[in-house]
Amino acid sequence: MRISVVIPAKNEADGLRQTLPRLRAAQPGAELIVVDDGSTDDTATVAASHGATVLSSPYSMGNGAAIKRGARAAGGEVLVFMDADGQHDPAEIAPLVERLRQGYDMVVGARDGDGQASAGRSLANRFYNRLASWMTGHRVADLTSGFRVARADRFREFLHLLPNGFSYPTTSTMAFFRSAYPVDYVPIRVARRVGNNSHIRPIKDGVRFLLIIFKIATLYSPLKLFAPAAMVFLLLGIGWYGWTLATEGRFTNMSALLLSAGVIVFLIGLISEQITALTYRRDP
């Protein structure tokens, strides 16, 4: 299987100077594609000097947009996605690809706690992993890892679902699980990033991570999120009605509101479930 390595890069000239030679040594026959996401440094020049195909954007479109552009341009049967900042070891591509040969459609490099950017992100990622595992019924070892390999034809099925921002790993993982494409996880080591060019913003990304929680549910099975919420409203309505009936002998407006909210939330969940099913439908 021919391998194409897609590397999204924004102002990562220093990281590419270290990553690309190691990548070429580890995968000499692979197609290297660097997607320059509106960089203002020598990212494109460095990538081209190491023999990579460079796709340049006139302005920054986001990490997910770079992934989509690279996936469309890649000619390999297997797509490898990794960061340009030196955190991912190209030598670990081979074990991931080997697992792909054993029948999986996507294999993800799973980081341990030491591989997380901070303690806060480590806790958040553990929560996401548990939530995704509950939603899918399968073990999800690292939902947000950007180091992964996938069969090109499978991955391209979901390009329309991928956001232009940072959460493409979450979206692609849940899409594969929803479509019954096997996903596996292989432990990897993560090195310290080259330079201080981190694109993480605490407040903005805090909101983004919160939205990921809802995206996990809506991408896989919305009813698993809406049904418990509906049950809470229904139980509150029944409980409040029981209390007011015992103390005041009447059915109150609050009881009606809570019971109605429970029914409405449940119906929204049903509609969302149908929309999700249509999203993943494949026409013959």
C-alpha positions, 0 to 999 in steps of 0.5 A, a space after each residue: 500500500 502506498 503511503 501519503 503523509 499529510 502534515 498541516 503546518 502554520 509557522 512551523 519552519 523550525 519543526 519541519 527542519 527536524 521532522 522531514 529528514 526523520 520522516 524521509 529516513 523512516 518512510 523513504 517511499 512515502 509521498 510527503 504533503 505539507 499544507 502551509 496554512 497561511 504561514 508568515 515564516 519559511 514553512 513552505 520553503 523548508 518543506 519544498 527543500 526537503 522534497 515535500 509537495 507543498 500546498 499553500 493557502 493565502 491565509 489561515 483556514 484552520 488545522 481541519 481545513 489543511 487536513 482536508 486539502 491534504 487528503 484530497 491531494 494525496 495519491 496514496 492508499 493509506 493516509 498518515 496524519 501527523 504534526 509538524 512540530 516534532 512531537 510525533 516520531 516518524 519511526 512510529 508510523 510503521 507500527 500504526 500501518 502494520 495494524 492497518 494491514 491487520 484489518 483496521 480502517 483507522 489506527 490512532 497513536 494514543 498518548 499517555 498522560 505525559 504526552 498531554 500539553 498540560 494537566 488541564 488538557 489531560 483531565 479534559 481528554 480523559 473525560 472525552 475518552 470516557 464519554 466517547 467510549 460510553 457513546 460508541 460502546 468501544 474503548 477510545 484510548 485517545 479521542 483527540 490525537 492528531 497522529 493517526 493513519 487511515 485508509 484513504 477511501 474510507 477517510 475521504 467519505 467524511 471530509 464533508 463532516 470535518 470542521 475547519 478548526 482543531 477538532 478533526 480527530 474527534 469528528 473523524 473518530 466518531 464518524 468511523 465508529 458510526 459507520 462500523 469501520 474498525 478503529 484501533 489504538 497503539 501507544 505512542 511517545 510524544 516529544 516536546 514540541 519544537 519552538 513555542 509556536 503553540 496555537 492553543 488559547 485557554 478561553 477560546 479552546 475551553 469553549 471549543 472543548 465544551 462544544 466537543 462534548 456535544 459534537 461527540 454525542 451528535 456525531 454518533 447517537 444524539 438520542 444518548 444525550 437527549 434521552 437522559 436529559 428528557 428523563 430528568 425533566 420528566 422525573 422533575 415534573 412528576 416529582 413536582 406534581 406529586 409534591 404540589 398534589 400532596 401539599 396543595 391538591 392541584 396540578 401547577 403550571 411548573 409541573 406542566 412546563 417540566 413535563 412538556 420540556 421532557 417530551 419536547 427534548 425527547 422528540 428533538 432527540 428522535 429527530 436528531 437521530 434521524 438526521 444523523 442516520 441520513 448524514 451517514 447514509 451512503 447512496 449506491 
